[in-house]
Amino acid sequence: MTPAKPKIVLVDDHPEVLKSLCRMLSLDFDVAGSATDGYQAIDVCERYDPDVVLLDITMPGRDGFQTARELTQRGSRARIVFLTMHESEEFVAEAFRSGGRGYVLKTRLHVDLISAVQRVFAGQLFVPSLRS
């Protein structure tokens, strides 16, 4: 019997990004659900109890940092990988302070995404290499 794939929830406020992420990840992971904002993300994570949450930082209403803190406060076991356009060290630091275990730049999605999620699922950190 093959082992179950890690369960992942995708959160991004752009539906086309969600579709693309789903295509990229569905071979290696069980994409259990998706959300387009932080409030939906909390509900979807409570419903599906994912192993990993791929979480956009910049979203309307509640941003990814606030969502990550809320998931942690509610006792979610999901490991969080942030997905973002923000390349600043301040954002990276805040991502890890708010409970993130990985940080993937959208500009490096095709290069970093699968390995980042696999490493975070395995209990490791994934830190981007910033140009600065």
Stockholm file with secondary structure:
# STOCKHOLM 1.0

chainA/1-132         MTPAKPKIVLVDDHPEVLKSLCRMLSLDFDVAGSATDGYQAIDVCERYDPDVVLLDITMPGRDGFQTARELTQRGSRARIVFLTMHESEEFVAEAFRSGGRGYVLKTRLHVDLISAVQRVFAGQLFVPSLRS
#=GR chainA/1-132 SS CCCCCCEEEEECSCHHHHHHHHHHHTTTSEEEEEESSHHHHHHHHHHHCCSEEEEESCCSSSCHHHHHHHHHHTTCCCEEEEEESCCCHHHHHHHHHTTEEEEEEGGGHHHHHHHHHHHHHTTCCBCCCCCC
#=GC SS_cons         CCCCCCEEEEECSCHHHHHHHHHHHTTTSEEEEEESSHHHHHHHHHHHCCSEEEEESCCSSSCHHHHHHHHHHTTCCCEEEEEESCCCHHHHHHHHHTTEEEEEEGGGHHHHHHHHHHHHHTTCCBCCCCCC
//
